[in-house]
Amino acid sequence: MFQSDAMTIDSEFLMDKKDLHKHFKIIAGPGAGKTHWLVKHIRNVLQNSERLGKVSKIACITYTTVGSEEIIERLGTDIQRVEVSTIHSFLYKNIVKPYCYLLRNSDGTTLVNVDEMDGHEENKVSDGMLMKWKRINNLNYMKDNNQIKECLEALEWYLKEDELRLRVRRNINKKIDGYPIRSEYLLSYKKLCWERGIIHHEDVLYFSYKILKDFPIILDCLSAKYPFIFLDEFQDTNPIQTEIIKWLAYKGSVVGVIGDPAQSIFKFQGASRNDFIAFSLPNQLSFKITQNRRSSPSIVKILNFIRKHDSLQQTPIREGKSYPVMFMEYNDDNIMELI
């Protein structure tokens, strides 16, 4: 999992001033104090880096709103120099909203009705949109509207040979009444939404990637605005997000990623623990935190057993009595207690 030169640190570790402008990756298990370390590191950069100008900020990106709120609370007054947000909010605010008008159809019209565009939302198919989609694609022979909605609401963008493509997530049945939904029909649904100014959460990634690829000068502006970009819970990234972050790193932003591959929970959205494990940038520093600040020795022992095939084994630092651990496994018939 780790590079051979990964340095073991604890959550109180502070980088030397000479290392503040190097990319870094930190792998740490549950209860290791990842967020605690990140907040300390942000303050370290604010106090000691000369790269932050009057208008530039540190971007601190998380993968949940709860994670953002926790970091904002811990930073206190230092939040004035830091922009904390989820990855989708960051991309929408800095790329999609100001630059989406640049994307055009073959006839020169805007790809999205930017006059009606107001944020991004969950992909929910209305009855009216479904009927219009079936009509313009001559799909009235598909009768199971509930199954159609399930497919259209499970669309995701993915990278293949540096190109973005659209598909239905793998865990969803892609046939309606025995008929497959062809890829051009999926894109047709998206375009119907875009014509109304509706963009979904997954579209934020599509537009961000396409805008930056077609207009790379925007990367220079973003890198100047955010000379430091730190990403918490990076195990939940997906390849599209990873590529965007790497582009910003190559333009000059200092990128730091923190996470735990064993805690990846967004595989259904295209996240891959291997993307985090393999993540690498030029002259990148690699660290690991092996302490567990939260759990008792009994819990840590169980955690180490569960992830025995990883190279990360934790050491408890909490003092006090170690109590037995009980597992409760439930099935339809009974509850089994395993101690």
TORNU-440837 format. One record per atom (N, C-alpha, C): residue in three letters; x, y, z. Coordinates in steps of 0.02 Angstrom, whole numbers, plus 32768, in hexadecimal, padded with zeros to 4 digits. Example, Ala and Ser with C-alpha at 12.3 -4.5 7.8 and 13.67 -1.06 7.14 Angstrom:
BEGIN
Ala82947EE48186 Ala82677F1F8186 Ala82947F5B8186 Ser82827F908162 Ser82AC7FCB8165 Ser82858002818A 
***
This chain:
BEGIN
Met80297FC48000 Met800080008000 Met802B803F8000 Phe8061803F8027 Phe8089807B802F Phe80C780798004 Gln80DF80B37FF3 Gln812180B77FD5 Gln815480A3800B Ser818B80887FF5 Ser81BC806E8025 Ser81DA80A68051 Asp81D780E48038 Asp81F5811B805F Asp81C081428086 Ala81838126808D Ala814F814980B2 Ala8166815380FB Met816081908112 Met817681A28155 Met813C819B8186 Thr8148817B81BF Thr8115817581F3 Thr811481B4821D Ile80D881D28223 Ile80D0820F824A Ile80968206827B Asp808C823782A7 Asp8050823782D0 Asp8027827582BF Ser7FED827C82DD Ser7FBF82B282CA Ser7FD782F782E1 Glu800D82FA8308 Glu8029833B831D Glu8064835082F2 Phe8076832882C1 Phe80AF83368296 Phe80A48375826D Leu80D783A0826A Leu80D683DC8241 Leu810E83D8820D Met80FE83E781CF Met813183E8819A Met8160842381A4 Asp819F84198192 Asp81CE84508190 Asp81BA8481815A Lys81CE84BF8162 Lys81BD84F38132 Lys81D384E180EB Lys820C84BF80E6 Lys822684AD80A3 Lys81FC84788080 Asp81D2845480A7 Asp81A9841F8089 Asp81618435807C Leu814F84728090 Leu810A84898089 Leu80F3848D8041 His812284948012 His8110849C7FCD His8119845C7FA4 Lys811A84247FC6 Lys811E83E37FA5 Lys80DA83C07FA9 His80CA839C7F74 His808D83737F76 His8095833D7FAB Phe805D83267FC8 Phe806382F17FFA Phe802682C37FF8 Lys803082878012 Lys7FFB8256801A Lys800182388060 Ile7FC982368083 Ile7FC8821880C6 Ile7F9581E080C8 Ile7FAA81A680DD Ile7F7C816E80E8 Ile7F7881618133 Ala7F3A8160814D Ala7F3081568194 Ala7EEE813381A0 Gly7EEC810A81D3 Gly7EB080E381E2 Gly7E7D8109820B Pro7E4780E9821E Pro7E1381098246 Pro7E2E811F828A Gly7E19815A82A1 Gly7E2E817382E2 Gly7E75818B82E5 Ala7E95819382AB Ala7EDC81A882AB Ala7EE481F382B5 Gly7EAF821982AE Gly7EB5826282B4 Gly7EC482838272 Lys7EA98269823C Lys7EB6828681F9 Lys7E9E82CE81F5 Thr7E6082DA820B Thr7E45831E8208 Thr7E6C834D8237 His7E7E83348271 His7EA7835B82A0 His7EE883708280 Trp7F098341825E Trp7F488351823D Trp7F3D83838205 Leu7F08837A81DE Leu7EFC83A681A5 Leu7EF283EE81BD Val7ECC83F881F2 Val7EC1843C820B Val7F02845B8223 Lys7F2C84338246 Lys7F6E844C825C Lys7F99845F821F His7F96843681EB His7FBF844381B0 His7FA88483818D Ile7F67848D8188 Ile7F4D84CA8169 Ile7F678508818F Arg7F65850581D0 Arg7F7E853D81F8 Arg7FC9854681EF Asn7FEC850F81E8 Asn8034851281DC Asn80438536819A Val801C85268166 Val802585478125 Val801385918129 Leu7FDC85A1814A Leu7FC885E78151 Leu7FFD86118173 Gln802085F481A4 Gln8051861981CB Gln8095861D81A9 Asn80A685EA8180 Asn80EB85E48169 Asn80F685E6811E Ser80C185E280F6 Ser80CB85E280AE Ser80C986298092 Glu80F486368062 Glu80F686778041 Glu80D086767FFF Arg80B1863D7FEE Arg808F86377FAE Arg804786517FB0 Leu802D865C7FEB Leu7FE886757FF1 Leu7FE886C17FEB Gly7FC886D97FB6 Gly7FC287217FAD Gly7F84873D7FCF Lys7F74877B7FBE Lys7F3C879C7FDF Lys7EF9877E7FCB Val7EF487647F8E Val7EB4874B7F76 Val7EB386FF7F6F Ser7EED86DE7F75 Ser7EEF86967F6E Ser7EDA86747FAF Lys7EC486357FA9 Lys7EAB86107FE2 Lys7EC485C87FE0 Ile7EBF85A78019 Ile7EC9855F801C Ile7E85853F800D Ala7E84850F7FE0 Ala7E4784E97FD3 Ala7E4B84A87FFC Cys7E19849E8025 Cys7E148461804D Cys7DD5843C8038 Ile7DDD84038018 Ile7DA583DF7FFA Ile7D97839F8020 Thr7D5883958030 Thr7D4283588051 Thr7D0E83368024 Tyr7CF582FD803A Tyr7CC582D88011 Tyr7C8082D58030 Thr7C7782F68068 Thr7C3482FB8086 Thr7C2B834080A4 Thr7BED835680A7 Thr7BDE839780C7 Thr7BF083968110 Val7BE6835D8131 Val7BF783568178 Val7C4283618182 Gly7C6A83438155 Gly7CB2834C8159 Gly7CC683958151 Ser7CA683B88123 Ser7CB583FF8119 Ser7CA484288158 Glu7C6A841B8175 Glu7C55844081B0 Glu7C85843481EB Glu7C9E83F881F1 Glu7CCC83E98228 Glu7D0D84108221 Ile7D28841381E5 Ile7D66843781D9 Ile7D5C848281E2 Ile7D24849C81CA Ile7D1584E381D2 Ile7D1384F6821C Glu7CF284CB8244 Glu7CED84D8828C Glu7D3284D782AD Arg7D5C84A9829A Arg7D9E84A382B9 Arg7DCC84DC82A5 Leu7DC584F68269 Leu7DF1852B8252 Leu7DE4856E8275 Gly7DA68579828A Gly7D9785B882AC Gly7DA385F48280 Thr7DC686268299 Thr7DD286648273 Thr7E0086598237 Asp7E2686238236 Asp7E52861581FD Asp7E2B860681BE Ile7DEA85FC81C3 Ile7DC285E9818A Ile7DC086218155 Gln7DD2865E8168 Gln7DD086968139 Gln7E01868C80FF Arg7E368665810A Arg7E67865980D5 Arg7E61861480B6 Val7E2C85F180C8 Val7E2385AC80B1 Val7DDD85A48094 Glu7DD88582805C Glu7D978571803F Glu7D8B8527804A Val7D5C85178074 Val7D4C84D18085 Val7D0A84BF8063 Ser7D0A8488803E Ser7CCD8474801B Ser7CD3842C8005 Thr7C9B84107FEF Thr7C9D83CE7FD1 Thr7CBA83D57F8A Ile7CCE839C7F6E Ile7CED839E7F2C Ile7CBC83B97EF7 His7C7C83A57EFB His7C4C83BD7EC9 His7C3F84087ED0 Ser7C3B84207F0E Ser7C3084687F18 Ser7C6C84907EFF Phe7CA884777F0B Phe7CE584997EF5 Phe7CE7849E7EA9 Leu7CD984667E88 Leu7CDC84667E3E Leu7CA584917E20 Tyr7C6A848E7E3D Tyr7C3284B67E22 Tyr7C4185007E2A Lys7C5785157E65 Lys7C62855C7E71 Lys7C9A85787E47 Asn7CD085527E3F Asn7D0C856D7E20 Asn7D13855D7DD6 Ile7CEE852C7DBC Ile7CF685197D76 Ile7CB3851A7D51 Val7C8284F47D69 Val7C4484EC7D43 Val7C1D852E7D3F Lys7C10854C7D78 Lys7BE685897D79 Lys7C0485C17D4F Pro7C4585D27D57 Pro7C5F860B7D31 Pro7C7085FC7CE8 Tyr7C7B85BB7CD7 Tyr7C9585AD7C94 Tyr7C6B857D7C6A Cys7C3285677C83 Cys7C0A85367C5E Cys7BF285537C1B Tyr7BEA85947C18 Tyr7BD285B47BDA Tyr7C0185A97BA0 Leu7C4085977BAE Leu7C71858C7B79 Leu7C63854D7B51 Leu7C40851E7B6E Leu7C3284DE7B4C Leu7BF884E77B1B Arg7C0484D27ADD Arg7BD384DE7AA8 Arg7BC0849D7A83 Asn7B84849C7A69 Asn7B6F84677A3C Asn7B8D847479F7 Ser7B84844479C9 Ser7BA0844B7986 Ser7B8284867960 Asp7B45849B7972 Asp7B2684D47950 Asp7B3785177971 Gly7B62851679A3 Gly7B78855379C3 Gly7B5085687A00 Thr7B1985467A0E Thr7AF185557A49 Thr7B14853A7A87 Thr7B0485577AC1 Thr7B2485417AFF Thr7B0C84FA7B10 Leu7B3984D27B2A Leu7B28848D7B3C Leu7AF5848B7B75 Val7AF984BC7BA1 Val7ACD84C17BDB Val7AA985057BD9 Asn7A6B85057BEC Asn7A4685447BF2 Asn7A5E85677C32 Val7A92858E7C2B Val7AB285AD7C66 Val7A8585E17C87 Asp7A5685FD7C62 Asp7A29862E7C80 Asp79FB860E7CB4 Glu79EC85CE7CAB Glu79C085A97CD9 Glu79E8857F7D0B Met7A2985797D01 Met7A53854E7D2C Met7A58856C7D72 Asp7A4985457DA4 Asp7A4B855E7DE9 Asp7A6285257E17 Gly7AA285197E19 Gly7ABC84E47E43 Gly7AB7849F7E22 His7AC5846C7E4A His7AC184277E31 His7A9583FF7E61 Glu7A7583CC7E47 Glu7A4383A97E6E Glu7A46835E7E62 Glu7A23833A7E8E Glu7A1E82F27E86 Glu79F882E17E47 Asn7A0D82AB7E26 Asn79ED82967DE8 Asn79AC82727DF6 Lys797482957DEF Lys793182797DF8 Lys790982867DB9 Val78F082507D99 Val78CD82567D59 Val788382657D66 Ser786B829D7D4D Ser782482AE7D53 Ser77FC82897D1E Asp77BB82827D29 Asp779082607CF9 Asp779082867CB6 Gly778F82C97CBA Gly778F82F07C7D Gly77CE82E77C55 Met780882E77C77 Met784782DE7C55 Met784B82987C36 Leu783282677C5A Leu783382227C41 Leu780A821C7C01 Met77CE82387C01 Met77A282347BC7 Met77C282567B8A Lys77E082907B96 Lys780082B57B5E Lys783B828D7B44 Trp7862826F7B70 Trp789C82487B5C Trp7887820C7B32 Lys785281E97B47 Lys783981B07B21 Lys781F81C57ADD Arg77FE81FE7ADA Arg77E082157A9C Arg781482287A68 Ile7847824F7A7C Ile787782667A4A Ile78A6822E7A33 Asn78AB81F87A5B Asn78D581BF7A48 Asn78AD81837A2E Asn786B818D7A26 Asn784081577A0E Asn784681187A38 Leu784081207A79 Leu784980E87AA7 Leu780980D57ACB Asn77D180E27AAC Asn779180D17ACD Asn778680867AD5 Tyr77AE805E7AB2 Tyr77A980157ABA Tyr77C77FFE7AFD Met77EC802A7B1F Met7805801A7B63 Met77CF802F7B95 Lys77B17FFF7BB5 Lys7776800B7BDE Lys778580157C29 Asp77BC7FF97C41 Asp77CA7FFA7C89 Asp77EA803D7C9C Asn77BF806E7CA9 Asn77D980B17CB8 Asn780280B47CF8 Asn77F0808B7D29 Asn7817808A7D68 Asn785D80717D5C Gln7865803E7D32 Gln78A880247D22 Gln78CF80567CF9 Ile78AE807A7CCD Ile78D080AD7CA5 Ile78EB80E37CD4 Lys78C180FA7D02 Lys78D7812D7D32 Lys791381157D5A Glu791180D67D6F Glu794980BB7D97 Glu798A80BE7D6F Cys798680B07D2E Cys79C280B37D04 Cys79DB80FB7CFB Leu79AD81277CE9 Leu79C1816C7CDC Leu79DA81907D1A Glu79C1817B7D55 Glu79D7819A7D93 Glu7A19817D7DAC Ala7A3281497D8A Ala7A7081297D9E Ala7AA781357D6A Leu7AA4816D7D47 Leu7AD7817C7D15 Leu7B1781957D36 Glu7B4F81847D18 Glu7B90819C7D31 Glu7BBE81A77CF6 Trp7BEA81D87CFE Trp7C1F81E57CCC Trp7C5E81BF7CE1 Tyr7C8181A57CB0 Tyr7CBF81817CBE Tyr7CF381917C88 Leu7D3181897C9A Leu7D6881967C6C Leu7D7D81577C47 Lys7D84815C7C06 Lys7D9F81267BDE Lys7DCA81447BA8 Glu7E0B81357BAC Glu7E3B81507B7C Glu7E38819C7B79 Asp7E3581BB7BB4 Asp7E3582047BBC Asp7DF682257BA1 Glu7DC281FE7B93 Glu7D83821A7B7D Glu7D4C82087BAF Leu7D1D82367BBA Leu7CE6822A7BE8 Leu7CAC82087BC4 Arg7C9381D37BE3 Arg7C5B81AE7BC6 Arg7C2681A57BFC Leu7BE981987BE4 Leu7BAF81947C10 Leu7B96814C7C12 Arg7B8481367C4E Arg7B6A80F27C55 Arg7B3C80EE7C91 Val7B1780B67C94 Val7AEF80A77CCF Val7B1C80807CFF Arg7B1880917D40 Arg7B4280707D70 Arg7B3B80247D6C Arg7B7080017D7B Arg7B747FB97D6E Arg7B417F907D96 Asn7B2B7FA97DCF Asn7AFD7F817DF9 Asn7AB47F897DE5 Ile7AA67FAB7DAE Ile7A617FB87D98 Ile7A527F907D58 Asn7A167F727D55 Asn7A007F4E7D19 Asn79F87F7F7CDF Lys7A1A7F737CA9 Lys7A1C7FA47C72 Lys79EB7F937C3A Lys79C37F5F7C42 Lys79937F4D7C0F Lys794C7F5C7C26 Ile79257F7B7BF8 Ile78DF7F8B7C06 Ile78B47F607BD9 Asp788A7F367BF8 Asp78607F087BD1 Asp78897EE07B9F Gly78C77ECF7BB2 Gly78F37EA97B87 Gly791B7ED27B56 Tyr79117F147B54 Tyr79347F407B26 Tyr796A7F677B4B Pro79A77F697B31 Pro79DB7F937B52 Pro79D17FDC7B41 Ile79E380097B6F Ile79E280517B61 Ile7A2580637B43 Arg7A2580787B05 Arg7A6380877AE2 Arg7A8280C77AFD Ser7AC380CD7AF3 Ser7AE981057B10 Ser7ACF81497AF6 Glu7ABA814C7AB7 Glu7AA2818C7A9D Glu7A6181A17ABE Tyr7A3A81727AD6 Tyr79FD81837AFB Tyr7A0D819F7B40 Leu7A4281867B5E Leu7A5781A07B9F Leu7A6D81E97B99 Leu7A9581F77B65 Leu7AAC823B7B5B Leu7A7182697B49 Ser7A40824E7B25 Ser7A0482757B14 Ser79E0828D7B53 Tyr79DC82627B85 Tyr79BD82757BC4 Tyr79E382AE7BE5 Lys7A2582A87BE6 Lys7A4E82DD7C03 Lys7A4383207BE0 Lys7A41831E7B9E Lys7A39835C7B78 Lys79F5837C7B84 Leu79C283527B8E Leu7981836E7BA0 Leu798483957BE1 Cys79A883797C11 Cys79B0839B7C52 Cys79D883DB7C49 Trp7A0F83D87C24 Trp7A3A84137C1C Trp7A15844C7BF8 Glu79E8843B7BCA Glu79C1846E7BA8 Glu799684967BD8 Arg798584777C10 Arg795E84997C44 Arg798A84B77C7A Gly79CB84B37C72 Gly79F984CE7CA4 Gly7A02849F7CDF Ile79ED84607CD8 Ile79F384307D0E Ile7A3484087D06 Ile7A5F840C7D38 Ile7A9A83E07D38 Ile7A9B83B97D79 His7AAD837A7D73 His7AAE834D7DAC His7AF3834A7DCC His7AF6832C7E06 His7B3683287E2A His7B6C83097DFE Glu7B5B82D37DDB Glu7B8F82B27DB2 Glu7BA482DD7D77 Asp7B78830B7D60 Asp7B8983377D28 Asp7BBE836B7D3C Val7BC3837A7D7C Val7BF683AA7D93 Val7C3B83907D80 Leu7C4683507D87 Leu7C8783327D74 Leu7C9183367D29 Tyr7C5C83267D03 Tyr7C6183277CBA Tyr7C73836D7CA1 Phe7C4E839F7CB7 Phe7C5A83E37C9F Phe7C9D83FD7CB6 Ser7CB183EF7CF4 Ser7CF184067D0D Ser7D2A83EA7CE3 Tyr7D2883A97CD7 Tyr7D5C83897CAF Tyr7D5E83A57C68 Lys7D2483AB7C49 Lys7D2183C27C03 Lys7D37840B7BFD Ile7D2284357C2B Ile7D36847B7C29 Ile7D8184827C30 Leu7D9F845F7C60 Leu7DE784667C6B Leu7E0F84477C32 Lys7DF584127C15 Lys7E1983F37BDD Lys7E16841E7B9F Asp7DDC843D7B92 Asp7DD484677B57 Asp7DF284AD7B5F Phe7DF584C57B9E Phe7E0D85097BAB Phe7E4085067BE5 Pro7E7C84EA7BD8 Pro7EAD84DF7C0E Pro7EC6851E7C30 Ile7EBC85587C10 Ile7ED285967C30 Ile7EAE85A17C73 Ile7E7385847C79 Ile7E4D858B7CB8 Ile7E7385697CF1 Leu7E9985357CE2 Leu7EC285147D15 Leu7EF585457D33 Asp7F11856F7D09 Asp7F4185A17D23 Asp7F2085D07D54 Cys7EE385E57D45 Cys7EBE86117D72 Cys7EAE85EF7DB4 Leu7E9885B17DB0 Leu7E87858C7DED Leu7EC4857F7E18 Ser7EFC856D7DF8 Ser7F3985607E1E Ser7F52859F7E41 Ala7F4A85D97E21 Ala7F5E86187E40 Ala7F3086297E7B Lys7EF0861A7E73 Lys7EC086297EA8 Lys7EC885FA7EE3 Tyr7EDA85BB7ED5 Tyr7EE285887F09 Tyr7F2785687F04 Pro7F5B858A7F1F Pro7F9E856D7F1C Pro7FA6852E7F46 Phe7F7785227F74 Phe7F7784E57F9C Phe7F3284C47F97 Ile7F3184847F88 Ile7EF3845E7F84 Ile7EFB841E7FAD Phe7ED584197FE2 Phe7ED883DE800E Phe7E9683B8800A Leu7E9A83778004 Leu7E5E834E7FFD Leu7E5B831A8034 Asp7E27831E805C Asp7E1C82EE8092 Asp7DF282B48077 Glu7DF782798097 Glu7DD1823E8082 Glu7DDB82308037 Phe7E1982328021 Phe7E28822C7FDA Phe7E1A81E67FBF Gln7E1081B57FEC Gln7E0081727FD4 Gln7DBC81717FB0 Asp7D9481A67FB8 Asp7D5281A97F98 Asp7D5281D07F57 Thr7D8E81DF7F3D Thr7D9182027EFD Thr7D8281D07EC5 Asn7D7681EB7E89 Asn7D7081BF7E4F Asn7DA181D87E19 Pro7DAC81B27DE4 Pro7DE081C47DB3 Pro7DD882097D94 Ile7D9A82207D8A Ile7D9182637D6C Ile7DAB82997D9B Gln7D9982947DDB Gln7DB082C47E0C Gln7DFC82C17E13 Thr7E1782857E12 Thr7E5F827C7E19 Thr7E84829F7DE0 Glu7E6B82997DA3 Glu7E8C82B97D6A Glu7E8B83057D71 Ile7E5283207D87 Ile7E4D83697D8F Ile7E7F83827DC3 Ile7E84835D7DFB Ile7EB383717E30 Ile7EFB836D7E17 Lys7F0B833A7DEF Lys7F4F83357DD4 Lys7F5D836E7DA4 Trp7F2D83827D7C Trp7F3783BA7D4E Trp7F4983F97D75 Leu7F2684047DAD Leu7F34843F7DD6 Leu7F7A843B7DF6 Ala7F8E83FF7E09 Ala7FD183F67E25 Ala800684067DF1 Tyr7FFC83F07DB3 Tyr802D83FD7D7F Tyr803084477D6C Lys7FFB846C7D7B Lys7FFB84B47D6E Lys801A84DC7DA8 Gly802984BB7DE0 Gly804C84DE7E15 Gly802D84DA7E5A Ser7FEF84C37E60 Ser7FD184BC7EA3 Ser7FF384857ECA Val7FFD84917F0A Val8018845D7F37 Val7FDD84317F4C Val7FE083F27F3C Val7FA883C47F49 Val7FBB83937F81 Gly7F8D838E7FB2 Gly7F96835D7FE7 Gly7F5783337FED Val7F5F82F17FF0 Val7F2582C57FF5 Val7F2B829B8035 Ile7EF382918056 Ile7EF1826D8096 Ile7EB8823B8094 Gly7EC3820080AD Gly7E8C81D080AF Gly7EA2818B80C5 Asp7E74815D80BD Asp7E7F811780D1 Asp7E5C80EB809E Pro7E8280C78074 Pro7E63809D8040 Pro7E31806A805C Ala7E3A8054809A Ala7E0D802380B7 Ala7DC9803F80C9 Gln7DC2808280C7 Gln7D8380A180DA Gln7D5D80BD809E Ser7D6D80A88062 Ser7D4B80C18027 Ser7D0280A98027 Ile7CD380D98020 Ile7C8C80C88022 Ile7C6680E07FE4 Phe7C8980FE7FB3 Phe7C6781187F79 Phe7C7980F27F39 Lys7C8480B07F40 Lys7C9480887F05 Lys7C5C808B7ED2 Phe7C1D808F7EEA Phe7BE480937EBD Phe7BE480D17E92 Gln7C0B81057EA6 Gln7C1081427E7F Gln7C5081447E56 Gly7C72810B7E51 Gly7CAE81087E29 Gly7CEE81117E50 Ala7CEA811A7E92 Ala7D2681217EBB Ala7D4D80E07EBD Ser7D8E80E47EBF Ser7DB880A87EC1 Ser7DF080B37EF3 Arg7DF580847F22 Arg7E2B80897F54 Arg7E7080877F33 Asn7E7480637EFA Asn7EB4805E7ED8 Asn7ECB80A07EBA Asp7E9B80CC7EAA Asp7EAF810E7E91 Asp7ED581357EC7 Phe7EBF812E7F05 Phe7EE1814F7F3C Phe7F2581307F49 Ile7F2780ED7F4A Ile7F6680CA7F57 Ile7F9A80DD7F22 Ala7F8480E17EE3 Ala7FB380EF7EAC Ala7FC081397EA1 Phe7F9C81647EC5 Phe7FA281AC7EB9 Phe7FE981C47EC5 Ser800581E67E93 Ser804B81FD7E99 Ser8056823B7E6F Leu807C82697E8B Leu808E82A77E69 Leu80DA82B07E6F Pro80F982D77E44 Pro814282E17E49 Pro815882FB7E8D Asn818D82DD7EA8 Asn81AA82F27EE9 Asn817882EF7F22 Gln814982C27F1D Gln811582BB7F50 Gln8131829C7F90 Leu811E82B87FC9 Leu812F829B800A Leu80F98269801D Ser810E8231803A Ser80DF81FD804F Ser80E481F1809A Phe80AB81F280BC Phe80A881E88104 Phe807481B38115 Lys807A81988151 Lys8046816E816D Lys8041817C81B8 Ile8003817B81D0 Ile7FF781848217 Ile7FDD81418232 Thr80028123825E Thr7FF080E08276 Thr7FCF80E182BB Gln7FCC811B82DA Gln7FAB8120831B Gln7F5F811F8314 Asn7F3D81078347 Asn7EF5810D834D Asn7EE68132838D Arg7ECD816F8387 Arg7EC0819B83C1 Arg7E7C818E83E0 Arg7E50816C83BD Arg7E0A816883D0 Arg7DF7812883F5 Ser7E1280EF83DF Ser7DF780AF83F4 Ser7E21808D8429 Ser7E01805F844D Ser7E2380388480 Ser7E4F8004845F Pro7E7F7FE78484 Pro7EAA7FB38467 Pro7E827F78844A Ser7E497F678468 Ser7E227F2F844E Ser7E067F3F8408 Ile7DED7F7C8400 Ile7DD37F9083BF Ile7E0A7F93838B Val7E447FAE839E Val7E7C7FB48370 Val7E937F6F835B Lys7E937F408388 Lys7EA77EFB8378 Lys7E797EDE8343 Ile7E387EEA834A Ile7E087ED28319 Ile7E127EF482D5 Leu7E1D7F3682D7 Leu7E287F5B8299 Leu7E657F418274 Asn7E9B7F338299 Asn7ED87F19827B Asn7ECC7ED4825C Phe7EA17EAC827D Phe7E917E6A8262 Phe7E6A7E708221 Ile7E387E9E8220 Ile7E0F7EA781E5 Ile7E387EBD81A9 Arg7E697EE881B5 Arg7E927F01817D Arg7ED87EE3817F Lys7EDC7EA48190 Lys7F1D7E838197 Lys7F437E7E8155 His7F1E7E84811D His7F407E8080DC His7F5A7EC480C5 Asp7F497EF980EA Asp7F677F3A80DD Asp7FA97F3F8102 Ser7FD27F6E80EE Ser80117F798111 Ser800A7FAA814A Leu7FCC7FC48155 Leu7FC17FF3818C Leu7FA77FCD81C9 Gln7FCE7FCA81FD Gln7FB97FAE823D Gln7FBE7FE58271 Gln7F877FEE8296 Gln7F82802582C5 Gln7F9A8013830B Thr7FAD8047832F Thr7FC280418375 Thr7F94806D83A0 Pro7F73805183D2 Pro7F47807A83FC Pro7F7080A6842B Ile7F5880E38437 Ile7F7A810F8467 Ile7F4D812284A2 Arg7F0F810A849F Arg7EE2811784D8 Arg7EF580EC8513 Glu7EF3810A854E Glu7F0180E5858B Glu7EBF80CE85AB Gly7EC3809E85D6 Gly7E88808685F9 Gly7E7B803D85EB Lys7E498023860C Lys7E397FDC8607 Lys7E207FCA85C1 Ser7E367F9085A8 Ser7E207F798568 Ser7DE77F488570 Tyr7DAC7F5A8558 Tyr7D707F308561 Tyr7D687F008526 Pro7D467EC88533 Pro7D397E9884FC Pro7D107EB784C5 Val7D177E9D8489 Val7CF27EB6844F Val7CBF7E82843B Met7C817E97842D Met7C4C7E698418 Met7C347E7C83D2 Phe7C317E4A83A6 Phe7C137E528365 Phe7BCB7E388367 Met7B9F7E598345 Met7B5A7E41833E Met7B4A7E3C82F4 Glu7B3E7DFE82DD Glu7B307DF28297 Glu7AE77DDE828F Tyr7AC47E008262 Tyr7A7B7DF6825B Tyr7A6C7DD78217 Asn7A3E7DA68218 Asn7A207D8E81DA Asn79D57D8981E4 Asp79B17D6E81B3 Asp79687D6E81B7 Asp794D7D4381EF Asp79757D148208 Asp795C7CE48238 Asp796E7CF68280 Asn79AA7D0F828B Asn79BE7D1C82D0 Asn79F97D4C82D2 Ile7A0D7D5C830E Ile7A487D85831A Ile7A7D7D59833A Met7AB87D59831C Met7AF07D338337 Met7B1F7D62835B Glu7B347D518396 Glu7B647D7983BB Glu7BA87D5883B7 Leu7BD97D7D83A0 Leu7C1E7D63839A Leu7C4B7D8F83C4 Ile7C6E7D7083F2 Ile7C9A7D96841E Ile7CE37D89840B 
***
